[in-house]
Each structure stands twice: as C-alpha cells, then as structure tokens.
Amino acid sequence: MRILITGSNGYLGKRLVKRYGDCHEIYAATHENLDFTDEDNIRAVFESFGPEAVVHCGAVSDVGACGRDPEKSLKVNVYGTRNMARVCAVAGAKMIFCSSDQVYAQAAPQMVGRDFYLPHREEVKTEPVPVYGQHKLMAEALCMEENPKSVILRLSWMYDVPDEAERKKGKGVFAENLKTALARGQVFNLDSNTCRGITDCGEVAENMEKAWSLPAGIYNFGSSGTDNVYETVRKVFGRFGKEELVQCGVGGTAQNLLMDTQKAESAGIRFRSTGQGLYEYIKGVTIEKIF
C-alpha cells in the first residue's frame, strides 16, 4: 500500500514511518518536500507518488505556540488540513486526520461537579478554550466538508522512549520522568484537577493500520481512564510500593480531556488504560509483547 505520512519528522510521524516502512511504500513528508499549506504542491506530490492513503499528522502541535501565533496555526492546522482533505477527495485516497483531545479543553464551570469529569464521547458539543483546540475542531469540520469519507482520530497526550533530541526538548518524556523518579526515589508532584488519557505512542502507531480501514467519522483514539492524573500515577507507583512519592500539588485549573473510547473499541481498536500503559512502560514491557 502506498501511504503518505505528513509530519514524518515529528513525534508520531517518525514512529509511523519506522513501524510501516518495511511493509508499505511510504512517502515520508516533511516541510522540505511537501508544503501542505500549498494545494498545488500537494497535487504535485500526489501525481508523482499516487498515495492510496494519507496519515495527516503534520501540524503546529505546541499549544502555547498556537496561542502566541494564531495566524500560523490557522494556516497550518486548519487550512493545511482542508487542502489535504480536498486533494485526497479528488484523488480517491483515504484521508486519516490526526486531531487532538484538546478539542475537549473547555472552560470549567464555576462549580465543578462530578459530571464535569466524565469521559467525552465523540458527538458531544465542545467549545475549546486553547487556540490549538479551536483550530483542531475547525480543521475537523473542514476535513469532513471537503472529504466526507475522512477518518478523524482524536489523539491524547503521548509518551514513548525518547531519542536524544526529544529528551533535550522534553517532548513525550512524561513516562520516562516517572520511571526516573521511581528509580531514584524522588517525589513527583501532580495536581488533582487535570483528567486526561495519556497514551503510549508506540501503541498509537500499532493501531494506525486498523484506522485506515475504519468507516468515515470521528474516533477517540488513545488510552482511557476515569481518574485524574494525580490519582492515576499514585496508583501506578502504588503497584511498586512507592505511592508516597506521588504528591498532590497546589492549584491548577480544572480540566477534563478524558475520552470515551467505546466507538473505536466497537471497531476492534483497543488501547490499554492510562494506568496500565504507564505501569507496563515502567516495567519495561515492550509494544511487541503486547501485540
């Protein structure tokens, strides 16, 4: 199968290239060989490579950077996605758009009740606060408008064994930091107001092959959970007899990015829970052993 992967030098993209490079014909797109904000450039690449599927994970994914430069985020995250969906529709290529759980980052009510922390289903109406979340939601709508056969995957915060560049940038190293703190007996502070899934990026890459055969629509695509991050990590450390190392920090805005994953599960796509994934990462259980 010929697959075009945008953002192939990014966190998820390079793992997808590594995972599928030996079993599929991959066009590893970076900004140097494909500017997806330029529709003509996309068409030229399609004419030369002829992809049967596109995994569009190229983006400005830094939430803070999008807030500081919303025009760039709009150009790349929204209109770039629209361009890719439009060309895929004309070419008959499967469009898989990597969206984000940040579409669920809504303002907390004045009185935060239990209902606020329920996992979100895909059909829920949402009004995200961060520019990044707003633009991902806009991109989803334009993607489906231009190409109704698109598959949209809402991804969570991810982790994996970091390479040197990722380690220096502190990108995707949450689980690695937990592992280090546990090994050294260091206290790890987390606030109790944040609820979200945290997913092994290798597991996302493994499940991606199932995604390009999904029926069109939006899917929560990552680890689930019901606890806040503090409670989740404390339980993980408790399985090593070290729960006292996880301390509850003060402050933090109430935030719920939890995803209900029943829709993906009904299509045969399963992820470990956030807690189980983190526990197995610390234990050194590899993705190969899981699948």
Buried (B, 14 or more C-beta within 10 A) or exposed (E): EBBBBBBBBBBBBBBBBBBBBEEBBBBBBBEEEBBBBEBEBBBEBBEEBEBBBBBBBBBBBEBEBBBEBBEEBBBBBBBBBBBBBBBBBEBEBBBBBBBBBBBBBBEBEEEEEEEBBEBBEBEEEBEBBBBBBBBBBBBBEBBBEBBEBBBBBBBBBBBBBBEEEBEEEEBBBBBBBBBEBBEEEEEBEBBBBBBBBBBBBBBBBBBBBBBBEBEEBBBBBBBBBBBBBBBBBBBBBBBEEBEEBBEBEEEBEBBBBBBBBEBBBEBEBEBBBBBBBBBBBBEEBEBEEBE
